[in-house]
Each structure stands twice: as C-alpha cells, then as structure tokens.
C-alpha cells in the first residue's frame, strides 16, 4: 500500500468522479483507475462502485476512506511541523566567563543555523550570581560549578562535563613548555597566585582542594574578571589556576601552562535549568543543542582539559 494510493482514493471519493479527480491530481483517468484497482486488490475488497454518473463507496470503502482521510491529515500535519513550523521565542542562558570563552560562539552559530527564529540571550557572570538569577526566574538555563548553588527549590541540574585545572603563568618558565607538564598543589606554596574571589565557583573548588592537600596558597590578588586575570598573568605579576577554557582567547604559546596532577582537582560543570514544566519549547531546544555543541567541542579537542561527565 502506498501513500499516494490513499490520496488518490480520497480525492476520487471527494470529487465523486474519476475524471474530475484525475484532472485535479494532474493524471490520466485510466492511471487513476488502475491505482485504485491495485489498492482494492491488495486489500481484497471492493472500495468503489463505478457507474455512468460517477463513483460511490461501498460500505467497506466508506469505512476505509474515513481512516485514510484521518491518516492523510496526520501525515500532512507532520510534514508541516517538520518543514514549515519553526520554533520561536526568547530563551536566556547564563555562562561563566571561562565557559563563555570556549562555548558561546559555537553555540550561537549552532542556534542560528538550526533555530533561526529563537532569540538567544546570553548572560555572563559568576556561578553564584547566575544561580541566583536562575532562582529568581531571570534566566532559563545556566552552566554552574557548585552543587551548592543548585540546591534551591524546584531547580534541576545534571553534570555536563569535568574540566582539569591548570597552573598558568608568564611565558618562558623553566619546566613549563607545554600542557603535558604537570605540577602538584604542594609545589605552588611559594607562588604568587591571582585567583577569583570567594564568591566564584572556581575559587570554592580550589579552596577545598588546597585544604585537602594541606597547602596554604599565597594569594596576592583576587580578581573576578577573567580578562584582567589573564592580562596580569601575561604581564608577569603572578600565576593563576584556571580550567583549559580560560585559554580559548589567550594563545598558549604566550603563557606557561601546567596541568595540576593532584587527584580530584577538577571542576564539574552542571547544566542547570528551571523545572521541566516551566521550560518553553525554545528552552528545550537550546538545552538539547547546548549538549550537542559541548559534546562536539570535547570530541574535537577544542575544549582543553575537558571530558564529558560519565553518567
């Protein structure tokens, strides 16, 4: 049974004449009659009664035609949805500066390509601030770093990826010629560190790691701007600890980069969103597209030190 045969039958019944139906379908009357006959043979039942004044349905034909009409309507609706209907609306996403540096542009391009009628609003801020905005329903989704920041009522979050952390310093340091070189937290006790303030998700992770390693870090500056931190480090005024995403806008060759080898020193990225029933179709589309883009960036090695979280 072919879809076109159902359409031929329904048209013939609606027109009440094979000749009129053939003209409407743009085919010969004999060809239309032949197709309907093949359908009847396949079903082993007479569907139409052909007469000089036109065609009428048999009892079986009338029942079959009703189901065929409904099936065609569903197929047409599916085609419209797939080909013509486009998701539209406004959806907002919060990203930390490090995450935005590697993810924002690829995500924007992917959304523009797949959902041109969705207007994306990107908000850049610290993890704690973004969590507050999510709680106040000021944004729809956010990538956060601390489980503590997503424990507010009715929030939902899933682990997205894990990021290794790197000691980043000015170029030319001995023993720091590439990202394959490693260093322990204990070896950082004498270094001047430039880190985000305590309200930053990364700082919270680092504080826990230093405490676990029984190391007191020498923090000489607290700066919550990634761009300024990288400028300070490039100028030789200190070192910082950042995930690989922080290097997306800073050429690695202009810095010394060493992976921190202590077990458990990493940053988990959580994809948090409003409760499922509050998410619009546009928000659901963004969430799905974001996960695809992140997976692609990790797979292609464009997110330094990142690995998809094992769920």
Secondary structure, DSSP 4 states (H G I P E B T S, - for coil): --HHHHHHHHHHHHHT-HHHHHHHHTS-HHHHHHHHHHHHHHHTS--EEEETTEEEE-HHHHHHHHHHHHHHHHHHHHHIIIII----EEEEEEE-HHHHHHHHHHHHHHHHHH-TTEEEEEEE--HHHHHHHHHTTS-SEEEE--GGGG-STT-EEEEEEEEEEEEEEETT-TT-SSTT-EE-GGGGTTSEEEE--TTSHHHHHHHHHHHHTT---EEEEE---HHHHHHHHHTTS-BEEEEGGGGTTS-GGGEEEEEE-STT-EEEEEEEES-GGG--HHHHHHHHHHHHHHHHHHHTT-STTEEEPP-
